[in-house]
Amino acid sequence: MALDPTDRRILRELQKRGRMSNANLSEAVNLSPSACHRRVQRLEAEGYIRDYVALLNARKMGMATTVFVEITLSGQADEVLDAFERAVTRIPDVLECHLMAGTADYILKVVAENTEDFARIHRQHLSRLPGVVQMQSSFALRTVFKTTALPV
């Protein structure tokens, strides 16, 4: 089902404050609480709302270093890609893994306490990933902008 303007307002509000009560949400989008609740349930059932999560402060959690790692594999055969993807999903320090078009086959987003911790992650995990022939790491100096909100 296509999203109407009210659905989009609901999604924008929930992206900003996922813990807001149905009463507050219904007021923000100018709907009755029951109509708002039905719409949220439908948006969840149809997969527009995937989950509700707490976004943690990485620095407070002791993970002040973000590293983007470009990976080049030995080939593009399904078994090479599948083996790499299975292995990389088991590394808890890897937050994201994207199959790319371009010079690198994959880009990983890795969090670490500091450069020494990243060296440990590299030595114990990344260097052991199957099919990898080249790896290039870039350390983020500062996060200028970051959001989890999709443009709705």
N, C-alpha and C positions, 0 to 999 in steps of 0.2 A: 504494500500500500504506500502511496506517495505521502510525503510529509507536507502538512499544511502549515501556515504561519504560526498557529498555536503550538503545534508539535515542536517547531523550531525554537520557539520561545522557551518551552519546557526544557529542551535539550541544552540550550544556552545557559539557563539558570542552573541546571544540574551539573553542568561542566564546571561552573564557578563554585558551587557549594553543594556537593553531592550528599551531604548529611542534612540538608534543610528538611524541615518537616513538610508533610503534605499540605498542612494549613498555610504555611508560609509560601510554599511553591504556588498553591492555587491563588493566593493573593497576588503574588508577583506576576502571574500570567493572566489574571482576571478571569478565573474559572471558579465554579463551585468546587469544594473539596472532593465530592464524589466524582464529578466529571474529570477533574485533574487526576485522581487516583486511577480511574479507568484508562485514561490516556497513557499514564506512566506504565501501567501493567501491559498495555498493548505494545508500547515502544520496547519494553523488555522482551515480551513474547516474540516480537518480530525481529529481534536482534539488533535494534538500533542502540540500545543500552546493553553493553556487554557485561559490565560489572561495576561495582562500587568499591573503591580502594582508598587507603590512606597513603598520601604521598609523603615519604619521609625526607628529612633534611640530610642529605649525604654527608655534609660537613659535620653536622652534629653526631652522625653515626660513625665518624672517624674515617670517612672515605672521601678525602678532599681532592683526590687526583682522578681526572677523567682522561682516558686514553682512547684514541681511535686507531684501530689496527686494520690495515689493508692486507688482505690475504690473497695470494695467487696459488691456485692448485695445479697439480700435475696434468689435469685434463678436465673435460666437461662431461665425461660419461656419467650416467645416472648413478652407477655404483660408487664413483668417486665423490660426487656431490652428496649422496645419501650418507655415506660413511662420515664425511666431514660434519654434516648437519646433525647427525645423531650424537657425535662426540662433543660438539661445541655446546649443545643444549645442556650438557652435564656440568659445565663450568659455572659455578655460582657467581663469579665476578663479572661474567659477560652479561650485560643488561640487554643488548640488542645485537642481532646478527642479520645483515641484509645481503641477499644475492644481488650483485650489481651488473650493469652493462658498462663497459669501459675497461680501463687498464687492470683494475683489481677484480677478482671474482667475488669477494665478500668484503664487507666492512663490519667490524665489530666495535661496539661501544663497551669499554671495560672501566670499572671503577676500582680504585685501590686506595690504600691509606696514604701512600707516598711512592716515590720512585723505587725505593727498595722493595716495597710490597709488590709493585708491578713487576720488578725483576723476578720475584718469587713466582708470581702468576705465570709469567712468560716461561720460566724454567720448568715449572711443575705441570703446566697445562698446555699453554699455547704451542710450545715447541714440540709437543707430542701429538698434536692434531694430525689425523691421517690425511695424506695427499698434499700437504703444504710444501711448496717449493720456494716460496718467497713470502716474507712478512715485513711490513713497514709500519712502525708505530709513530703516532703524532700525539704529543701531550697538549691538552687544552690549557692555555695560560689563564683564561678567565671565561666564564659563561656570560655572554652578553645578553642572551635572550633564550628562554626555554619555556615551553608550554606543553600541556597535554590536551588542551582544548582544540577541537577541530573547528574550522570555520563553518558555522551552521547558518 
